[in-house]
Each structure stands twice: as structure tokens, then as C-alpha cells.
């Protein structure tokens, strides 16, 4: 059996310090991070996708104005991805519950000395796990949405150029955008399922 080196102990010390830091954070920190990530990444991705499609569409419609109406569907797909992020943010925000202030006050020890009974420790562990599940649900939605929006933007830009040269292939190329949009929808469903992993006590 190989003997552990000094660098191995340093790694485990670093890992233990990281675990202690994460455990010291409030569960609501993860919830807020998930909310902000879901909304911000979705909007950034949608804006970038619209920019890609709009730049190609503006140039192509100068010589082929008839392609404008069909290719607006790609821009609507990017807008839908931004809405997915906002919907997920609303769902995550409502999942924290109206009793959030009371939980924080109890954790902050506002009513005198707090003795760590088994029930209090169990509630703390449950709240931390709930915060993780809700927070990473939002992060999952944000990451899926930004990837889907960038994919729709790149494909939409290519579809605009191809459609201007050969109008007959629009429907065949548009199917690829539909599947790219489905990535965002799958991410939204996965995020909702992940956020249902617990309830604050």
C-alpha cells in the first residue's frame, strides 16, 4: 500500500476547509444564487442569440426581403428561452415559503441561547439539503438555457443565410432549431424536479 505524501494531507485539509465553508453558509444563499443564475444566464443567452440572428437577418433581408417573416421564429425561440429562466426564478422564489423570516430569526438565535438538540441539527441538515437542491435546480436551468440560446442563435444565423440562397430548405433546417430549443425545455423540467427535493423547516 502506497504511503501518503505531504501533498495528500494538504489536499484533504483544503477539502475539509471547503466543506466547513459551505456548511457555514445560509441555505438561502444557495436559493438566491440559483434564482439569480437562472434569470441572468437565460437573459444573457437569449440576448446573444437574438444578436446573432438579427445581424444575419438584417443583412440578408436587404437582397431577399421575403425571408424576414419566417426567420422571425428563431428570434421568438430565443425570447422563449429568456421566459423559461424568468418562470424558473418565480418558481424558486415561491418555493422558499412565507416562513423564511422566522427560520432566519430562529437560526440567528434572536430569542436567547440556542441549544443544539437533535431536532435542531436535523432541521439544519434538512434546510441545507433543501437549499442545495433548489439552488442547483436554478443553476441547471441557467446553464441549459444559455447553451440552448447560443445554439439557437448560431443555427438561426446559419438558417437565415441558407434560406436566402435556397428557400426550399428552410423547413428542414428549422427542425434543428426546434431540437435546440428542446434543450432549454428539458433543462427547465430538470430544474423543477431538482427544486422539489426538499422543504424548509
C-alpha positions in Angstrom: 0.0 0.0 0.0 1.4 3.4 -1.0 2.3 5.8 1.7 0.5 9.1 1.7 2.7 12.1 0.8 2.6 15.6 2.5 0.7 17.0 -0.6 -2.1 14.5 0.0 -2.7 15.8 3.5 -2.7 19.4 2.2 -5.3 18.4 -0.3 -7.5 16.9 2.4 -7.0 20.0 4.6 -8.1 22.1 1.7 -11.2 19.9 1.1 -12.1 20.0 4.8 -11.9 23.8 4.8 -14.1 24.0 1.7 -16.7 21.7 3.3 -16.7 23.8 6.5 -17.1 27.0 4.5 -20.1 25.6 2.5 -21.7 24.3 5.7 -21.4 27.7 7.3 -23.4 29.4 4.5 -27.1 30.0 4.9 -29.3 27.7 2.9 -31.0 30.8 1.4 -27.6 31.8 -0.1 -27.9 28.8 -2.4 -31.5 29.6 -3.2 -30.8 33.2 -4.1 -27.8 32.1 -6.2 -30.0 29.7 -8.1 -32.6 32.3 -8.7 -30.1 34.9 -10.0 -28.3 32.4 -12.1 -31.4 31.0 -13.8 -32.7 34.5 -14.7 -29.4 36.1 -15.6 -27.9 33.3 -17.7 -31.2 32.9 -19.6 -31.4 36.5 -20.4 -27.8 36.8 -21.4 -28.1 33.8 -23.7 -31.3 35.0 -25.2 -29.9 38.4 -25.9 -26.8 36.9 -27.5 -28.8 34.6 -29.7 -31.1 37.4 -30.8 -28.0 39.5 -31.7 -26.6 36.7 -33.9 -29.9 36.1 -35.7 -30.7 39.8 -36.0 -27.3 40.6 -37.5 -27.6 38.0 -40.2 -31.3 38.7 -40.8 -30.7 42.5 -41.3 -28.1 41.9 -43.9 -30.0 39.1 -45.7 -33.3 41.0 -46.0 -31.6 43.8 -48.0 -31.5 41.5 -51.0 -34.2 39.0 -50.0 -37.0 40.8 -48.1 -39.3 37.8 -48.4 -37.3 35.7 -45.9 -38.0 38.1 -43.0 -41.3 36.8 -41.7 -40.3 33.1 -41.4 -36.9 33.8 -39.8 -38.5 35.8 -37.0 -39.4 32.4 -35.5 -35.8 32.0 -34.5 -35.9 35.2 -32.5 -39.1 34.1 -30.8 -37.4 30.9 -29.8 -34.7 33.0 -28.1 -37.3 35.1 -26.3 -39.0 31.9 -25.1 -35.7 30.8 -23.5 -35.5 34.0 -21.6 -39.0 33.4 -20.4 -38.0 29.9 -19.2 -35.4 31.5 -16.9 -37.9 34.0 -15.5 -40.5 31.3 -14.9 -37.9 29.2 -13.1 -36.9 32.2 -11.0 -40.5 32.8 -9.9 -40.9 29.1 -9.1 -37.8 29.0 -7.0 -38.7 32.3 -5.2 -42.1 30.9 -4.3 -40.6 27.7 -3.0 -38.8 29.5 -0.2 -42.1 30.0 1.6 -43.6 32.8 3.7 -41.9 31.5 6.8 -38.4 32.4 5.6 -38.1 35.3 8.1 -39.0 33.1 11.1 -36.4 30.4 10.0 -33.7 33.0 9.7 -34.6 34.5 13.1 -34.5 31.1 14.7 -31.1 30.4 13.1 -29.8 33.8 14.2 -30.5 33.0 17.8 -32.7 36.1 18.4 -34.6 34.6 21.4 -31.7 33.7 23.7 -29.3 30.8 24.0 -29.8 28.1 21.4 -29.0 24.5 22.4 -28.3 22.1 19.6 -30.8 19.4 20.2 -31.2 16.5 17.7 -34.3 18.2 16.2 -32.4 21.5 15.6 -29.5 19.6 14.0 -31.9 17.6 11.8 -33.7 20.8 10.7 -30.4 22.5 9.9 -29.3 19.5 7.8 -32.7 19.4 6.0 -32.5 23.1 5.3 -29.0 22.9 3.9 -30.0 20.0 1.6 -33.1 21.9 0.5 -31.0 25.0 -0.2 -28.7 22.8 -2.3 -31.5 21.2 -4.3 -33.3 24.5 -5.0 -30.1 26.4 -5.8 -28.6 23.8 -8.1 -32.0 23.5 -9.8 -31.7 27.2 -10.8 -28.1 26.8 -11.8 -29.1 23.8 -14.0 -31.8 25.9 -15.8 -29.4 28.8 -16.3 -26.7 26.7 -17.8 -29.1 24.7 -20.1 -30.8 27.9 -21.2 -27.6 29.8 -22.1 -26.3 26.8 -24.1 -29.7 26.4 -25.8 -29.9 30.1 -26.6 -26.4 30.2 -28.1 -27.2 27.1 -30.1 -30.4 28.6 -31.5 -28.6 31.8 -32.2 -25.8 30.1 -34.2 -28.3 27.8 -36.0 -30.7 30.7 -36.7 -28.0 32.8 -38.2 -27.0 29.9 -40.5 -30.6 29.3 -41.4 -31.1 32.9 -42.4 -28.1 32.7 -44.8 -29.1 29.3 -46.2 -32.8 30.4 -46.6 -31.8 33.5 -48.6 -29.9 31.3 -51.1 -32.4 28.4 -51.2 -35.9 29.0 -49.8 -36.9 25.3 -50.2 -34.6 24.1 -47.4 -36.0 26.3 -44.6 -38.3 23.7 -43.0 -35.5 21.1 -43.0 -33.1 23.4 -41.3 -35.6 24.8 -38.9 -36.1 21.3 -37.3 -32.6 21.6 -35.9 -33.6 24.8 -34.1 -36.6 23.1 -32.6 -34.4 20.4 -31.1 -32.0 23.1 -29.8 -35.0 24.8 -28.2 -35.9 21.5 -26.6 -32.7 21.5 -24.6 -33.9 24.6 -22.7 -37.3 22.9 -22.1 -35.6 19.8 -20.8 -33.4 21.9 -18.5 -36.5 23.7 -17.2 -38.2 20.4 -16.4 -35.0 19.0 -14.8 -34.6 22.2 -12.7 -38.2 22.0 -11.4 -37.7 18.3 -10.5 -34.5 19.2 -8.7 -36.1 22.1 -6.8 -38.7 19.7 -5.4 -36.1 17.8 -3.5 -36.9 19.2 -0.1 -38.8 21.8 2.0 -37.5 24.3 4.6 -38.4 23.6 8.2 
